Amino acid sequence: MSRYSAWEILKNAVKGNRDWTPAWRRAEPKSAYDVIIIGGGGHGLSTAYYLAKVHGITNVAVVEKGYLGSGNVGRNTTIVRSNYRLTPNSRFYEKSMELWRELSHDLNYNVMFSPRGVLNLALTPGQMDTYAERGNQMRLMGVRSELLDRDQVARLNPGLDVSGSARFPIEGGLLQPDAGNARHDAVAWGYARAADQLGVDIIENCEVNGFLKEGGRITGVETTRGTIRAAKTGVAVAGNTGKVMKLAGIDNLPIESTVLQAFVSESIKPIIKNVVTFGAGHLYVSQSDKGGLVFGGNIDYYNSYAQRGNLPVWEEVISELLAMFPAFARVKLLRSWGGVMDMSMDGSPIITTGPIDGMYLNAGWCYGGFKATPASGWCFAHTIANDKASEYNETFTLERFKNGQSIDELGAGPTPWYH
Ligand SMILES: Cc1cc2nc3c(=O)[nH]c(=O)nc-3n(C[C@H](O)[C@H](O)[C@H](O)COP(=O)(O)OP(=O)(O)OC[C@H]3O[C@@H](n4cnc5c(N)ncnc54)[C@H](O)[C@@H]3O)c2cc1C
């Protein structure tokens, strides 16, 4: 396998870029592994990487039903942030930020992490109060935050309509200056390549369609490419959690699957400096390095496993975008797509042992699972290796839903649609 370095780039440039080798092997499934991870999305791949790197467990297979990047890891709007209010979320997502900052060096792969700032717009005085509280909470947790007035917001993003006659006049905003974006598919490829180099088998086009059970314990999986046994099996299939867990006989998880859509425009000159979110509804927009406006909003409000959505959400999202940036009405929309989200009842994730012996579960990623990718893999690897949660995921259990200890960031109650 090629190692990437300035010397390799120079050598390949003069040789017409013909000598690059594949970034990871096309591994054939072996009959048994120490650990199988189901799902070759960001979370599955990062788990395999940290199992090998941090815990020295290299006899690991990642089994993916499609190709790497075909799930949400390659479909998201790439926002990375840790602007949370509740301590468990704040600690977990700040751990993720710590890993993001070093990720390109760690993986020797440019994931294009760009801490350009995430700005949440406030459209009412009440919302300013809420943001002041959230900003203070962030600072108490050691996360930088800045409460901005309208003039400061206008100076940051000159395209915003900050006039008093705007459809939703802007009062100010809360900025997390250290948050931003990363290139989503580079994250999948970078983790895959680094895990492969440590000995992990990445097996694409291999769908899990059953579990092996002995004496109440999971001992491996049935797949479209044969039976694979393992001492430990981790499930990290995001929007397909309900379907896959049903194969193991678990049909009552506190998760619903829904579609989330995203949009990208034609490329235009740099106009938005930060990631900007709309306070009177749900919309987030940033500009990619190629110049496209990348944006999204609410989920489509029905349960589905389809990777495509419907027109009412287009209308809602685009009208919110134009309320903030009226000039974007002249920009052409290039593409839209959808991904299947695993929305938990309190909007927070699940990274735990069980719910059956020999099995480990990573799920409940809602809108924010991309930014969680490094910490999720780090915590899931810790949990699998030690049969015990780390300090960062000890509250992300399934039991919390039984015990009434939900981690409900928005205070929206047990309704996945509102998180
Ligand atoms: C449109 C959109 C925008 C988003 N924007 C953001 C954002 O800006 N910031 C953010 O933090 N988060 C965002 N998210 C959420 C984030 O992308 C997801 O929460 C996260 O990617 C989920 O984890 P993953 O990468 O492991 O999922 P996935 O990439 O979906 O990985 C799961 C994998 O499991 C595989 N699989 C499923 N069933 C089986 C089976 N039976 N056998 C084998 N393999 C199987 C799937 O094929 C898939 O590749 C967004 C999501 C969407 C859809």
The ligand as an SDF file (V2000), in Angstrom:
LIG
                    3D

 53 58  0  0  0  0  0  0  0  0999 V2000
  -28.6650   14.3840    4.5840 C   0  0  0  0  0  0  0  0  0  0  0  0
  -27.9000   14.2070    5.8580 C   0  0  0  0  0  0  0  0  0  0  0  0
  -27.2210   15.2870    6.4160 C   0  0  0  0  0  0  0  0  0  0  0  0
  -26.5120   15.1210    7.6000 C   0  0  0  0  0  0  0  0  0  0  0  0
  -25.7560   16.1630    8.0750 N   0  0  0  0  0  0  0  0  0  0  0  0
  -24.9770   16.0030    9.1660 C   0  0  0  0  0  0  0  0  0  0  0  0
  -24.1070   17.0340    9.5870 C   0  0  0  0  0  0  0  0  0  0  0  0
  -24.0080   18.0890    8.9630 O   0  0  0  0  0  0  0  0  0  0  0  0
  -23.3630   16.8190   10.7050 N   0  0  0  0  0  0  0  0  0  0  0  0
  -23.4360   15.6770   11.4170 C   0  0  0  0  0  0  0  0  0  0  0  0
  -22.7780   15.5670   12.4340 O   0  0  0  0  0  0  0  0  0  0  0  0
  -24.2440   14.6480   11.0180 N   0  0  0  0  0  0  0  0  0  0  0  0
  -24.9950   14.7740    9.8990 C   0  0  0  0  0  0  0  0  0  0  0  0
  -25.7840   13.7480    9.4530 N   0  0  0  0  0  0  0  0  0  0  0  0
  -25.8410   12.5100   10.2480 C   0  0  0  0  0  0  0  0  0  0  0  0
  -24.6640   11.5830    9.9750 C   0  0  0  0  0  0  0  0  0  0  0  0
  -24.3420   11.5450    8.6060 O   0  0  0  0  0  0  0  0  0  0  0  0
  -25.0150   10.1820   10.4740 C   0  0  0  0  0  0  0  0  0  0  0  0
  -25.5230   10.2380   11.7780 O   0  0  0  0  0  0  0  0  0  0  0  0
  -23.7760    9.2740   10.5120 C   0  0  0  0  0  0  0  0  0  0  0  0
  -23.0900    9.3110    9.2710 O   0  0  0  0  0  0  0  0  0  0  0  0
  -24.2050    7.8450   10.8540 C   0  0  0  0  0  0  0  0  0  0  0  0
  -23.1220    6.9990   11.0770 O   0  0  0  0  0  0  0  0  0  0  0  0
  -22.3440    6.1730    9.9250 P   0  0  0  0  0  0  0  0  0  0  0  0
  -21.4280    7.1060    9.2120 O   0  0  0  0  0  0  0  0  0  0  0  0
  -21.6910    5.0170   10.5320 O   0  0  0  0  0  0  0  0  0  0  0  0
  -23.5740    5.7440    9.0020 O   0  0  0  0  0  0  0  0  0  0  0  0
  -23.6170    5.0790    7.5730 P   0  0  0  0  0  0  0  0  0  0  0  0
  -22.6140    5.6980    6.6430 O   0  0  0  0  0  0  0  0  0  0  0  0
  -25.0420    5.0870    7.1450 O   0  0  0  0  0  0  0  0  0  0  0  0
  -23.1160    3.6090    7.8750 O   0  0  0  0  0  0  0  0  0  0  0  0
  -23.9220    2.4880    8.1780 C   0  0  0  0  0  0  0  0  0  0  0  0
  -23.5590    1.4250    7.1900 C   0  0  0  0  0  0  0  0  0  0  0  0
  -24.1900    0.2030    7.5570 O   0  0  0  0  0  0  0  0  0  0  0  0
  -24.4220   -0.5020    6.3650 C   0  0  0  0  0  0  0  0  0  0  0  0
  -25.3870   -1.5720    6.6100 N   0  0  0  0  0  0  0  0  0  0  0  0
  -26.7040   -1.4380    6.8880 C   0  0  0  0  0  0  0  0  0  0  0  0
  -27.2840   -2.6490    7.0250 N   0  0  0  0  0  0  0  0  0  0  0  0
  -26.2990   -3.5600    6.8330 C   0  0  0  0  0  0  0  0  0  0  0  0
  -26.2810   -4.9830    6.8420 C   0  0  0  0  0  0  0  0  0  0  0  0
  -27.3800   -5.7050    7.0540 N   0  0  0  0  0  0  0  0  0  0  0  0
  -25.0840   -5.5920    6.6180 N   0  0  0  0  0  0  0  0  0  0  0  0
  -23.9550   -4.8740    6.3760 C   0  0  0  0  0  0  0  0  0  0  0  0
  -23.9250   -3.5330    6.3480 N   0  0  0  0  0  0  0  0  0  0  0  0
  -25.0820   -2.8750    6.5780 C   0  0  0  0  0  0  0  0  0  0  0  0
  -24.9320    0.5750    5.4150 C   0  0  0  0  0  0  0  0  0  0  0  0
  -24.8420    0.1830    4.0540 O   0  0  0  0  0  0  0  0  0  0  0  0
  -24.0360    1.7520    5.7690 C   0  0  0  0  0  0  0  0  0  0  0  0
  -22.9220    1.8780    4.8950 O   0  0  0  0  0  0  0  0  0  0  0  0
  -26.5090   13.8700    8.2700 C   0  0  0  0  0  0  0  0  0  0  0  0
  -27.1930   12.7960    7.6940 C   0  0  0  0  0  0  0  0  0  0  0  0
  -27.8840   12.9430    6.5120 C   0  0  0  0  0  0  0  0  0  0  0  0
  -28.5990   11.7770    5.9150 C   0  0  0  0  0  0  0  0  0  0  0  0
  1  2  1  0
  2  3  1  0
  2 52  2  0
  3  4  2  0
  4  5  1  0
  4 50  1  0
  5  6  2  0
  6  7  1  0
  6 13  1  0
  7  8  2  0
  7  9  1  0
  9 10  1  0
 10 11  2  0
 10 12  1  0
 12 13  2  0
 13 14  1  0
 14 15  1  0
 14 50  1  0
 15 16  1  0
 16 17  1  0
 16 18  1  0
 18 19  1  0
 18 20  1  0
 20 21  1  0
 20 22  1  0
 22 23  1  0
 23 24  1  0
 24 25  2  0
 24 26  1  0
 24 27  1  0
 27 28  1  0
 28 29  2  0
 28 30  1  0
 28 31  1  0
 31 32  1  0
 32 33  1  0
 33 34  1  0
 33 48  1  0
 34 35  1  0
 35 36  1  0
 35 46  1  0
 36 37  1  0
 36 45  1  0
 37 38  2  0
 38 39  1  0
 39 40  1  0
 39 45  2  0
 40 41  1  0
 40 42  2  0
 42 43  1  0
 43 44  2  0
 44 45  1  0
 46 47  1  0
 46 48  1  0
 48 49  1  0
 50 51  2  0
 51 52  1  0
 52 53  1  0
M  END
$$$$
